[in-house]
C-alpha cells in the first residue's frame, strides 16, 4: 500500500460521525421549521399578541410548553444511549408542578362561577386538532434521529420523541390560542399532546428496536 493510500484510509477511519444528540437537535429544527410553515400558512399568531405578552396567564402557558420541550429533548438524549436508564426522572415533575401552581393561582384569584368557562375555553376543538397536526413533521424527524442511537427502552424513547414533537406543536399553537387559563392548558393541551406521545411510543417499539 502506498503511503498516500494509508493516510487516506486512516483519515476515513478516524472521521467522527455526528452524534445522536446532534441529530436530535437537527430533527427538532427541521421538524419545527416544517410545523412553523404549516402554522403560519393555516393559523398565524393571535392578533393581540402584544397585550398577551404582559399577561401572566399567557406567559405561564409559554413557560409550561417550553419546559415540556426542554424536558423532552433531555429525555430523548438520555434514552438514546445504550445504557440502563429510568423512563421517568425528577425533571418529569417540572411541568406538572408548574401546572399545579398555575391552577392554584387561577382558582384563588378567579370567582368560582368562572372556573367552568376557563376550563372549557372558546376553541377546545381547534386545540385537539392543531397540536396533533403540527406534531407530525417533528415526530417523523425525531424518530429518524433517535434511530441513530441505541435506546434500551424503545417504547419510552419513542414516547419522549412524541413529547418533543407535541411540545414543539404546543408552543406554536400557544401563539395562536386565545385560551390562556392554566385550567384550559392543563386539560386540553395535555389531551391534545397524547396522540403524538402514543404514536411515538408505538413507533419506538417498531423502529427503535436493535
mmCIF file of the C-alpha atoms, coordinates in Angstrom:
data_MODEL
# 
_entry.id   MODEL 
# 
loop_
_atom_site.group_PDB 
_atom_site.id 
_atom_site.type_symbol 
_atom_site.label_atom_id 
_atom_site.label_alt_id 
_atom_site.label_comp_id 
_atom_site.label_asym_id 
_atom_site.label_entity_id 
_atom_site.label_seq_id 
_atom_site.pdbx_PDB_ins_code 
_atom_site.Cartn_x 
_atom_site.Cartn_y 
_atom_site.Cartn_z 
_atom_site.occupancy 
_atom_site.B_iso_or_equiv 
_atom_site.pdbx_formal_charge 
_atom_site.auth_seq_id 
_atom_site.auth_comp_id 
_atom_site.auth_asym_id 
_atom_site.auth_atom_id 
_atom_site.pdbx_PDB_model_num 
ATOM 1   C CA . UNK A 1 1   ? 0.000   0.000  0.000  1.00 0.00 ? 1   UNK A CA 1 
ATOM 2   C CA . UNK A 1 2   ? 1.284   3.406  -0.887 1.00 0.00 ? 2   UNK A CA 1 
ATOM 3   C CA . UNK A 1 3   ? 1.813   5.970  1.873  1.00 0.00 ? 3   UNK A CA 1 
ATOM 4   C CA . UNK A 1 4   ? -0.838  8.245  0.375  1.00 0.00 ? 4   UNK A CA 1 
ATOM 5   C CA . UNK A 1 5   ? -3.399  5.407  0.415  1.00 0.00 ? 5   UNK A CA 1 
ATOM 6   C CA . UNK A 1 6   ? -2.574  4.582  4.043  1.00 0.00 ? 6   UNK A CA 1 
ATOM 7   C CA . UNK A 1 7   ? -3.025  8.209  5.086  1.00 0.00 ? 7   UNK A CA 1 
ATOM 8   C CA . UNK A 1 8   ? -6.368  8.386  3.242  1.00 0.00 ? 8   UNK A CA 1 
ATOM 9   C CA . UNK A 1 9   ? -7.581  5.162  4.915  1.00 0.00 ? 9   UNK A CA 1 
ATOM 10  C CA . UNK A 1 10  ? -6.577  6.413  8.355  1.00 0.00 ? 10  UNK A CA 1 
ATOM 11  C CA . UNK A 1 11  ? -8.395  9.681  7.728  1.00 0.00 ? 11  UNK A CA 1 
ATOM 12  C CA . UNK A 1 12  ? -11.587 7.795  6.861  1.00 0.00 ? 12  UNK A CA 1 
ATOM 13  C CA . UNK A 1 13  ? -11.277 5.558  9.932  1.00 0.00 ? 13  UNK A CA 1 
ATOM 14  C CA . UNK A 1 14  ? -10.849 8.496  12.325 1.00 0.00 ? 14  UNK A CA 1 
ATOM 15  C CA . UNK A 1 15  ? -13.629 10.629 10.855 1.00 0.00 ? 15  UNK A CA 1 
ATOM 16  C CA . UNK A 1 16  ? -16.260 11.054 13.533 1.00 0.00 ? 16  UNK A CA 1 
ATOM 17  C CA . UNK A 1 17  ? -19.925 10.707 12.676 1.00 0.00 ? 17  UNK A CA 1 
ATOM 18  C CA . UNK A 1 18  ? -22.306 13.343 14.075 1.00 0.00 ? 18  UNK A CA 1 
ATOM 19  C CA . UNK A 1 19  ? -23.599 12.294 17.485 1.00 0.00 ? 19  UNK A CA 1 
ATOM 20  C CA . UNK A 1 20  ? -27.152 11.217 18.181 1.00 0.00 ? 20  UNK A CA 1 
ATOM 21  C CA . UNK A 1 21  ? -27.557 14.394 20.235 1.00 0.00 ? 21  UNK A CA 1 
ATOM 22  C CA . UNK A 1 22  ? -26.691 16.449 17.162 1.00 0.00 ? 22  UNK A CA 1 
ATOM 23  C CA . UNK A 1 23  ? -29.204 14.502 15.083 1.00 0.00 ? 23  UNK A CA 1 
ATOM 24  C CA . UNK A 1 24  ? -31.912 15.074 17.721 1.00 0.00 ? 24  UNK A CA 1 
ATOM 25  C CA . UNK A 1 25  ? -31.322 18.833 17.710 1.00 0.00 ? 25  UNK A CA 1 
ATOM 26  C CA . UNK A 1 26  ? -31.287 18.894 13.906 1.00 0.00 ? 26  UNK A CA 1 
ATOM 27  C CA . UNK A 1 27  ? -34.505 16.879 13.807 1.00 0.00 ? 27  UNK A CA 1 
ATOM 28  C CA . UNK A 1 28  ? -36.161 19.337 16.188 1.00 0.00 ? 28  UNK A CA 1 
ATOM 29  C CA . UNK A 1 29  ? -35.046 22.244 13.998 1.00 0.00 ? 29  UNK A CA 1 
ATOM 30  C CA . UNK A 1 30  ? -36.099 20.659 10.706 1.00 0.00 ? 30  UNK A CA 1 
ATOM 31  C CA . UNK A 1 31  ? -39.388 19.282 12.020 1.00 0.00 ? 31  UNK A CA 1 
ATOM 32  C CA . UNK A 1 32  ? -40.093 22.510 13.874 1.00 0.00 ? 32  UNK A CA 1 
ATOM 33  C CA . UNK A 1 33  ? -39.449 24.533 10.710 1.00 0.00 ? 33  UNK A CA 1 
ATOM 34  C CA . UNK A 1 34  ? -41.918 22.393 8.762  1.00 0.00 ? 34  UNK A CA 1 
ATOM 35  C CA . UNK A 1 35  ? -44.527 22.814 11.506 1.00 0.00 ? 35  UNK A CA 1 
ATOM 36  C CA . UNK A 1 36  ? -43.866 26.558 11.639 1.00 0.00 ? 36  UNK A CA 1 
ATOM 37  C CA . UNK A 1 37  ? -44.521 26.840 7.904  1.00 0.00 ? 37  UNK A CA 1 
ATOM 38  C CA . UNK A 1 38  ? -47.795 24.944 8.312  1.00 0.00 ? 38  UNK A CA 1 
ATOM 39  C CA . UNK A 1 39  ? -48.721 27.080 11.329 1.00 0.00 ? 39  UNK A CA 1 
ATOM 40  C CA . UNK A 1 40  ? -48.099 30.358 9.515  1.00 0.00 ? 40  UNK A CA 1 
ATOM 41  C CA . UNK A 1 41  ? -49.982 29.163 6.447  1.00 0.00 ? 41  UNK A CA 1 
ATOM 42  C CA . UNK A 1 42  ? -53.102 27.954 8.269  1.00 0.00 ? 42  UNK A CA 1 
ATOM 43  C CA . UNK A 1 43  ? -53.280 29.758 11.628 1.00 0.00 ? 43  UNK A CA 1 
ATOM 44  C CA . UNK A 1 44  ? -50.825 32.513 12.406 1.00 0.00 ? 44  UNK A CA 1 
ATOM 45  C CA . UNK A 1 45  ? -50.120 34.456 15.580 1.00 0.00 ? 45  UNK A CA 1 
ATOM 46  C CA . UNK A 1 46  ? -53.064 35.821 17.560 1.00 0.00 ? 46  UNK A CA 1 
ATOM 47  C CA . UNK A 1 47  ? -53.981 39.415 16.827 1.00 0.00 ? 47  UNK A CA 1 
ATOM 48  C CA . UNK A 1 48  ? -53.489 40.689 20.392 1.00 0.00 ? 48  UNK A CA 1 
ATOM 49  C CA . UNK A 1 49  ? -50.050 39.151 20.929 1.00 0.00 ? 49  UNK A CA 1 
ATOM 50  C CA . UNK A 1 50  ? -48.539 42.399 22.280 1.00 0.00 ? 50  UNK A CA 1 
ATOM 51  C CA . UNK A 1 51  ? -51.165 42.634 25.026 1.00 0.00 ? 51  UNK A CA 1 
ATOM 52  C CA . UNK A 1 52  ? -50.968 38.904 25.719 1.00 0.00 ? 52  UNK A CA 1 
ATOM 53  C CA . UNK A 1 53  ? -47.239 39.100 26.408 1.00 0.00 ? 53  UNK A CA 1 
ATOM 54  C CA . UNK A 1 54  ? -47.875 41.167 29.539 1.00 0.00 ? 54  UNK A CA 1 
ATOM 55  C CA . UNK A 1 55  ? -50.466 38.695 30.864 1.00 0.00 ? 55  UNK A CA 1 
ATOM 56  C CA . UNK A 1 56  ? -49.250 36.192 33.472 1.00 0.00 ? 56  UNK A CA 1 
ATOM 57  C CA . UNK A 1 57  ? -51.589 33.528 32.117 1.00 0.00 ? 57  UNK A CA 1 
ATOM 58  C CA . UNK A 1 58  ? -50.177 33.731 28.587 1.00 0.00 ? 58  UNK A CA 1 
ATOM 59  C CA . UNK A 1 59  ? -46.589 33.938 29.822 1.00 0.00 ? 59  UNK A CA 1 
ATOM 60  C CA . UNK A 1 60  ? -47.087 30.936 32.101 1.00 0.00 ? 60  UNK A CA 1 
ATOM 61  C CA . UNK A 1 61  ? -48.618 28.989 29.205 1.00 0.00 ? 61  UNK A CA 1 
ATOM 62  C CA . UNK A 1 62  ? -45.498 29.629 27.123 1.00 0.00 ? 62  UNK A CA 1 
ATOM 63  C CA . UNK A 1 63  ? -43.200 28.728 30.010 1.00 0.00 ? 63  UNK A CA 1 
ATOM 64  C CA . UNK A 1 64  ? -45.030 25.441 30.602 1.00 0.00 ? 64  UNK A CA 1 
ATOM 65  C CA . UNK A 1 65  ? -44.818 24.269 26.979 1.00 0.00 ? 65  UNK A CA 1 
ATOM 66  C CA . UNK A 1 66  ? -41.200 25.471 26.707 1.00 0.00 ? 66  UNK A CA 1 
ATOM 67  C CA . UNK A 1 67  ? -40.267 23.490 29.828 1.00 0.00 ? 67  UNK A CA 1 
ATOM 68  C CA . UNK A 1 68  ? -42.107 20.459 28.403 1.00 0.00 ? 68  UNK A CA 1 
ATOM 69  C CA . UNK A 1 69  ? -39.999 20.756 25.245 1.00 0.00 ? 69  UNK A CA 1 
ATOM 70  C CA . UNK A 1 70  ? -36.759 21.094 27.221 1.00 0.00 ? 70  UNK A CA 1 
ATOM 71  C CA . UNK A 1 71  ? -37.554 18.043 29.358 1.00 0.00 ? 71  UNK A CA 1 
ATOM 72  C CA . UNK A 1 72  ? -38.460 16.043 26.233 1.00 0.00 ? 72  UNK A CA 1 
ATOM 73  C CA . UNK A 1 73  ? -35.194 16.926 24.487 1.00 0.00 ? 73  UNK A CA 1 
ATOM 74  C CA . UNK A 1 74  ? -33.179 15.905 27.557 1.00 0.00 ? 74  UNK A CA 1 
ATOM 75  C CA . UNK A 1 75  ? -35.177 12.670 27.823 1.00 0.00 ? 75  UNK A CA 1 
ATOM 76  C CA . UNK A 1 76  ? -34.529 11.901 24.149 1.00 0.00 ? 76  UNK A CA 1 
ATOM 77  C CA . UNK A 1 77  ? -30.788 12.404 24.607 1.00 0.00 ? 77  UNK A CA 1 
ATOM 78  C CA . UNK A 1 78  ? -30.780 10.275 27.762 1.00 0.00 ? 78  UNK A CA 1 
ATOM 79  C CA . UNK A 1 79  ? -32.890 7.447  26.334 1.00 0.00 ? 79  UNK A CA 1 
ATOM 80  C CA . UNK A 1 80  ? -30.972 7.313  23.039 1.00 0.00 ? 80  UNK A CA 1 
ATOM 81  C CA . UNK A 1 81  ? -27.912 5.925  24.822 1.00 0.00 ? 81  UNK A CA 1 
ATOM 82  C CA . UNK A 1 82  ? -27.381 2.163  25.189 1.00 0.00 ? 82  UNK A CA 1 
ATOM 83  C CA . UNK A 1 83  ? -27.339 2.399  28.971 1.00 0.00 ? 83  UNK A CA 1 
ATOM 84  C CA . UNK A 1 84  ? -29.828 1.298  31.645 1.00 0.00 ? 84  UNK A CA 1 
ATOM 85  C CA . UNK A 1 85  ? -31.920 4.372  32.382 1.00 0.00 ? 85  UNK A CA 1 
ATOM 86  C CA . UNK A 1 86  ? -35.286 5.004  34.051 1.00 0.00 ? 86  UNK A CA 1 
ATOM 87  C CA . UNK A 1 87  ? -38.209 6.064  31.909 1.00 0.00 ? 87  UNK A CA 1 
ATOM 88  C CA . UNK A 1 88  ? -39.064 8.876  34.356 1.00 0.00 ? 88  UNK A CA 1 
ATOM 89  C CA . UNK A 1 89  ? -36.745 11.280 36.178 1.00 0.00 ? 89  UNK A CA 1 
ATOM 90  C CA . UNK A 1 90  ? -37.289 14.140 38.652 1.00 0.00 ? 90  UNK A CA 1 
ATOM 91  C CA . UNK A 1 91  ? -37.253 16.531 35.669 1.00 0.00 ? 91  UNK A CA 1 
ATOM 92  C CA . UNK A 1 92  ? -40.552 14.978 34.607 1.00 0.00 ? 92  UNK A CA 1 
ATOM 93  C CA . UNK A 1 93  ? -42.182 16.629 37.623 1.00 0.00 ? 93  UNK A CA 1 
ATOM 94  C CA . UNK A 1 94  ? -41.405 20.174 36.434 1.00 0.00 ? 94  UNK A CA 1 
ATOM 95  C CA . UNK A 1 95  ? -44.370 20.518 34.079 1.00 0.00 ? 95  UNK A CA 1 
ATOM 96  C CA . UNK A 1 96  ? -46.972 19.055 36.490 1.00 0.00 ? 96  UNK A CA 1 
ATOM 97  C CA . UNK A 1 97  ? -45.513 21.279 39.209 1.00 0.00 ? 97  UNK A CA 1 
ATOM 98  C CA . UNK A 1 98  ? -45.857 24.429 37.100 1.00 0.00 ? 98  UNK A CA 1 
ATOM 99  C CA . UNK A 1 99  ? -49.390 23.455 36.130 1.00 0.00 ? 99  UNK A CA 1 
ATOM 100 C CA . UNK A 1 100 ? -50.306 22.855 39.773 1.00 0.00 ? 100 UNK A CA 1 
ATOM 101 C CA . UNK A 1 101 ? -49.013 26.305 40.735 1.00 0.00 ? 101 UNK A CA 1 
ATOM 102 C CA . UNK A 1 102 ? -50.879 27.944 37.849 1.00 0.00 ? 102 UNK A CA 1 
ATOM 103 C CA . UNK A 1 103 ? -54.132 26.134 38.626 1.00 0.00 ? 103 UNK A CA 1 
ATOM 104 C CA . UNK A 1 104 ? -53.902 27.027 42.317 1.00 0.00 ? 104 UNK A CA 1 
ATOM 105 C CA . UNK A 1 105 ? -53.341 30.683 41.444 1.00 0.00 ? 105 UNK A CA 1 
ATOM 106 C CA . UNK A 1 106 ? -56.195 30.686 38.921 1.00 0.00 ? 106 UNK A CA 1 
ATOM 107 C CA . UNK A 1 107 ? -58.633 29.155 41.395 1.00 0.00 ? 107 UNK A CA 1 
ATOM 108 C CA . UNK A 1 108 ? -57.535 31.585 44.096 1.00 0.00 ? 108 UNK A CA 1 
ATOM 109 C CA . UNK A 1 109 ? -57.948 34.802 42.112 1.00 0.00 ? 109 UNK A CA 1 
ATOM 110 C CA . UNK A 1 110 ? -60.915 33.845 39.891 1.00 0.00 ? 110 UNK A CA 1 
ATOM 111 C CA . UNK A 1 111 ? -64.550 33.697 41.063 1.00 0.00 ? 111 UNK A CA 1 
ATOM 112 C CA . UNK A 1 112 ? -65.836 30.137 41.324 1.00 0.00 ? 112 UNK A CA 1 
ATOM 113 C CA . UNK A 1 113 ? -68.545 30.798 38.758 1.00 0.00 ? 113 UNK A CA 1 
ATOM 114 C CA . UNK A 1 114 ? -65.865 31.445 36.083 1.00 0.00 ? 114 UNK A CA 1 
ATOM 115 C CA . UNK A 1 115 ? -63.937 28.220 36.637 1.00 0.00 ? 115 UNK A CA 1 
ATOM 116 C CA . UNK A 1 116 ? -66.006 26.159 34.211 1.00 0.00 ? 116 UNK A CA 1 
ATOM 117 C CA . UNK A 1 117 ? -65.751 28.713 31.387 1.00 0.00 ? 117 UNK A CA 1 
ATOM 118 C CA . UNK A 1 118 ? -61.988 28.974 31.880 1.00 0.00 ? 118 UNK A CA 1 
ATOM 119 C CA . UNK A 1 119 ? -61.689 25.186 31.723 1.00 0.00 ? 119 UNK A CA 1 
ATOM 120 C CA . UNK A 1 120 ? -63.878 24.788 28.633 1.00 0.00 ? 120 UNK A CA 1 
ATOM 121 C CA . UNK A 1 121 ? -62.387 27.808 26.850 1.00 0.00 ? 121 UNK A CA 1 
ATOM 122 C CA . UNK A 1 122 ? -63.524 29.081 23.478 1.00 0.00 ? 122 UNK A CA 1 
ATOM 123 C CA . UNK A 1 123 ? -61.895 26.753 20.975 1.00 0.00 ? 123 UNK A CA 1 
ATOM 124 C CA . UNK A 1 124 ? -61.028 23.415 22.534 1.00 0.00 ? 124 UNK A CA 1 
ATOM 125 C CA . UNK A 1 125 ? -61.730 21.521 19.297 1.00 0.00 ? 125 UNK A CA 1 
ATOM 126 C CA . UNK A 1 126 ? -59.130 23.567 17.439 1.00 0.00 ? 126 UNK A CA 1 
ATOM 127 C CA . UNK A 1 127 ? -56.605 22.707 20.136 1.00 0.00 ? 127 UNK A CA 1 
ATOM 128 C CA . UNK A 1 128 ? -57.329 18.978 19.791 1.00 0.00 ? 128 UNK A CA 1 
ATOM 129 C CA . UNK A 1 129 ? -56.822 19.143 16.019 1.00 0.00 ? 129 UNK A CA 1 
ATOM 130 C CA . UNK A 1 130 ? -53.998 21.670 15.667 1.00 0.00 ? 130 UNK A CA 1 
ATOM 131 C CA . UNK A 1 131 ? -51.463 20.242 18.114 1.00 0.00 ? 131 UNK A CA 1 
ATOM 132 C CA . UNK A 1 132 ? -51.539 16.680 16.691 1.00 0.00 ? 132 UNK A CA 1 
ATOM 133 C CA . UNK A 1 133 ? -51.372 18.067 13.133 1.00 0.00 ? 133 UNK A CA 1 
ATOM 134 C CA . UNK A 1 134 ? -48.403 20.287 13.947 1.00 0.00 ? 134 UNK A CA 1 
ATOM 135 C CA . UNK A 1 135 ? -46.689 17.334 15.655 1.00 0.00 ? 135 UNK A CA 1 
ATOM 136 C CA . UNK A 1 136 ? -46.456 15.136 12.555 1.00 0.00 ? 136 UNK A CA 1 
ATOM 137 C CA . UNK A 1 137 ? -43.302 16.579 10.973 1.00 0.00 ? 137 UNK A CA 1 
ATOM 138 C CA . UNK A 1 138 ? -41.192 16.834 14.148 1.00 0.00 ? 138 UNK A CA 1 
ATOM 139 C CA . UNK A 1 139 ? -42.344 13.368 15.231 1.00 0.00 ? 139 UNK A CA 1 
ATOM 140 C CA . UNK A 1 140 ? -41.155 11.775 11.988 1.00 0.00 ? 140 UNK A CA 1 
ATOM 141 C CA . UNK A 1 141 ? -37.872 13.704 12.015 1.00 0.00 ? 141 UNK A CA 1 
ATOM 142 C CA . UNK A 1 142 ? -37.122 12.955 15.669 1.00 0.00 ? 142 UNK A CA 1 
ATOM 143 C CA . UNK A 1 143 ? -37.889 9.237  15.305 1.00 0.00 ? 143 UNK A CA 1 
ATOM 144 C CA . UNK A 1 144 ? -35.395 9.131  12.452 1.00 0.00 ? 144 UNK A CA 1 
ATOM 145 C CA . UNK A 1 145 ? -32.827 10.920 14.615 1.00 0.00 ? 145 UNK A CA 1 
ATOM 146 C CA . UNK A 1 146 ? -33.440 8.636  17.594 1.00 0.00 ? 146 UNK A CA 1 
ATOM 147 C CA . UNK A 1 147 ? -32.888 5.642  15.323 1.00 0.00 ? 147 UNK A CA 1 
ATOM 148 C CA . UNK A 1 148 ? -29.257 6.772  15.048 1.00 0.00 ? 148 UNK A CA 1 
ATOM 149 C CA . UNK A 1 149 ? -28.832 5.903  18.722 1.00 0.00 ? 149 UNK A CA 1 
ATOM 150 C CA . UNK A 1 150 ? -29.227 2.644  20.591 1.00 0.00 ? 150 UNK A CA 1 
ATOM 151 C CA . UNK A 1 151 ? -32.053 3.012  23.109 1.00 0.00 ? 151 UNK A CA 1 
ATOM 152 C CA . UNK A 1 152 ? -32.553 0.165  25.558 1.00 0.00 ? 152 UNK A CA 1 
ATOM 153 C CA . UNK A 1 153 ? -36.166 1.231  26.200 1.00 0.00 ? 153 UNK A CA 1 
ATOM 154 C CA . UNK A 1 154 ? -37.577 1.759  22.677 1.00 0.00 ? 154 UNK A CA 1 
ATOM 155 C CA . UNK A 1 155 ? -41.146 2.488  23.750 1.00 0.00 ? 155 UNK A CA 1 
ATOM 156 C CA . UNK A 1 156 ? -40.042 5.027  26.369 1.00 0.00 ? 156 UNK A CA 1 
ATOM 157 C CA . UNK A 1 157 ? -37.620 6.585  23.866 1.00 0.00 ? 157 UNK A CA 1 
ATOM 158 C CA . UNK A 1 158 ? -40.436 6.833  21.318 1.00 0.00 ? 158 UNK A CA 1 
ATOM 159 C CA . UNK A 1 159 ? -42.723 8.424  23.902 1.00 0.00 ? 159 UNK A CA 1 
ATOM 160 C CA . UNK A 1 160 ? -40.030 11.023 24.624 1.00 0.00 ? 160 UNK A CA 1 
ATOM 161 C CA . UNK A 1 161 ? -39.844 11.722 20.892 1.00 0.00 ? 161 UNK A CA 1 
ATOM 162 C CA . UNK A 1 162 ? -43.624 12.121 20.854 1.00 0.00 ? 162 UNK A CA 1 
ATOM 163 C CA . UNK A 1 163 ? -43.459 14.569 23.756 1.00 0.00 ? 163 UNK A CA 1 
ATOM 164 C CA . UNK A 1 164 ? -40.771 16.557 21.944 1.00 0.00 ? 164 UNK A CA 1 
ATOM 165 C CA . UNK A 1 165 ? -42.938 16.786 18.825 1.00 0.00 ? 165 UNK A CA 1 
ATOM 166 C CA . UNK A 1 166 ? -46.096 17.605 20.779 1.00 0.00 ? 166 UNK A CA 1 
ATOM 167 C CA . UNK A 1 167 ? -44.341 20.284 22.846 1.00 0.00 ? 167 UNK A CA 1 
ATOM 168 C CA . UNK A 1 168 ? -42.999 21.942 19.692 1.00 0.00 ? 168 UNK A CA 1 
ATOM 169 C CA . UNK A 1 169 ? -46.510 21.915 18.272 1.00 0.00 ? 169 UNK A CA 1 
ATOM 170 C CA . UNK A 1 170 ? -47.943 23.254 21.540 1.00 0.00 ? 170 UNK A CA 1 
ATOM 171 C CA . UNK A 1 171 ? -45.516 26.196 21.542 1.00 0.00 ? 171 UNK A CA 1 
ATOM 172 C CA . UNK A 1 172 ? -46.678 27.166 18.065 1.00 0.00 ? 172 UNK A CA 1 
ATOM 173 C CA . UNK A 1 173 ? -50.353 26.693 18.849 1.00 0.00 ? 173 UNK A CA 1 
ATOM 174 C CA . UNK A 1 174 ? -49.979 28.685 22.084 1.00 0.00 ? 174 UNK A CA 1 
ATOM 175 C CA . UNK A 1 175 ? -49.085 31.725 19.979 1.00 0.00 ? 175 UNK A CA 1 
ATOM 176 C CA . UNK A 1 176 ? -52.443 31.397 18.187 1.00 0.00 ? 176 UNK A CA 1 
ATOM 177 C CA . UNK A 1 177 ? -54.687 30.243 21.028 1.00 0.00 ? 177 UNK A CA 1 
ATOM 178 C CA . UNK A 1 178 ? -56.752 32.835 22.939 1.00 0.00 ? 178 UNK A CA 1 
ATOM 179 C CA . UNK A 1 179 ? -57.389 30.439 25.856 1.00 0.00 ? 179 UNK A CA 1 
ATOM 180 C CA . UNK A 1 180 ? -54.640 31.188 28.348 1.00 0.00 ? 180 UNK A CA 1 
ATOM 181 C CA . UNK A 1 181 ? -56.027 29.871 31.632 1.00 0.00 ? 181 UNK A CA 1 
ATOM 182 C CA . UNK A 1 182 ? -53.913 27.190 33.344 1.00 0.00 ? 182 UNK A CA 1 
ATOM 183 C CA . UNK A 1 183 ? -57.163 25.220 33.682 1.00 0.00 ? 183 UNK A CA 1 
ATOM 184 C CA . UNK A 1 184 ? -57.503 25.086 29.891 1.00 0.00 ? 184 UNK A CA 1 
ATOM 185 C CA . UNK A 1 185 ? -53.823 24.326 29.347 1.00 0.00 ? 185 UNK A CA 1 
ATOM 186 C CA . UNK A 1 186 ? -53.746 21.544 31.940 1.00 0.00 ? 186 UNK A CA 1 
ATOM 187 C CA . UNK A 1 187 ? -56.694 19.731 30.380 1.00 0.00 ? 187 UNK A CA 1 
ATOM 188 C CA . UNK A 1 188 ? -56.872 20.473 26.664 1.00 0.00 ? 188 UNK A CA 1 
ATOM 189 C CA . UNK A 1 189 ? -53.199 20.903 25.834 1.00 0.00 ? 189 UNK A CA 1 
ATOM 190 C CA . UNK A 1 190 ? -52.356 17.719 27.726 1.00 0.00 ? 190 UNK A CA 1 
ATOM 191 C CA . UNK A 1 191 ? -55.154 15.862 25.933 1.00 0.00 ? 191 UNK A CA 1 
ATOM 192 C CA . UNK A 1 192 ? -54.023 17.205 22.542 1.00 0.00 ? 192 UNK A CA 1 
ATOM 193 C CA . UNK A 1 193 ? -50.429 16.080 23.160 1.00 0.00 ? 193 UNK A CA 1 
ATOM 194 C CA . UNK A 1 194 ? -51.401 12.475 23.921 1.00 0.00 ? 194 UNK A CA 1 
ATOM 195 C CA . UNK A 1 195 ? -51.763 11.297 20.274 1.00 0.00 ? 195 UNK A CA 1 
ATOM 196 C CA . UNK A 1 196 ? -48.185 12.282 19.412 1.00 0.00 ? 196 UNK A CA 1 
ATOM 197 C CA . UNK A 1 197 ? -46.843 10.664 22.588 1.00 0.00 ? 197 UNK A CA 1 
ATOM 198 C CA . UNK A 1 198 ? -48.812 7.470  21.918 1.00 0.00 ? 198 UNK A CA 1 
ATOM 199 C CA . UNK A 1 199 ? -47.709 7.365  18.264 1.00 0.00 ? 199 UNK A CA 1 
ATOM 200 C CA . UNK A 1 200 ? -44.132 7.953  19.377 1.00 0.00 ? 200 UNK A CA 1 
ATOM 201 C CA . UNK A 1 201 ? -44.294 5.069  21.858 1.00 0.00 ? 201 UNK A CA 1 
ATOM 202 C CA . UNK A 1 202 ? -45.804 2.720  19.249 1.00 0.00 ? 202 UNK A CA 1 
ATOM 203 C CA . UNK A 1 203 ? -43.348 3.863  16.599 1.00 0.00 ? 203 UNK A CA 1 
ATOM 204 C CA . UNK A 1 204 ? -40.480 3.458  19.034 1.00 0.00 ? 204 UNK A CA 1 
ATOM 205 C CA . UNK A 1 205 ? -41.407 -0.166 19.691 1.00 0.00 ? 205 UNK A CA 1 
ATOM 206 C CA . UNK A 1 206 ? -41.257 -0.900 15.969 1.00 0.00 ? 206 UNK A CA 1 
ATOM 207 C CA . UNK A 1 207 ? -38.482 1.401  14.735 1.00 0.00 ? 207 UNK A CA 1 
ATOM 208 C CA . UNK A 1 208 ? -36.077 1.725  17.657 1.00 0.00 ? 208 UNK A CA 1 
ATOM 209 C CA . UNK A 1 209 ? -35.558 -1.975 18.411 1.00 0.00 ? 209 UNK A CA 1 
ATOM 210 C CA . UNK A 1 210 ? -31.970 -3.143 17.975 1.00 0.00 ? 210 UNK A CA 1 
# 
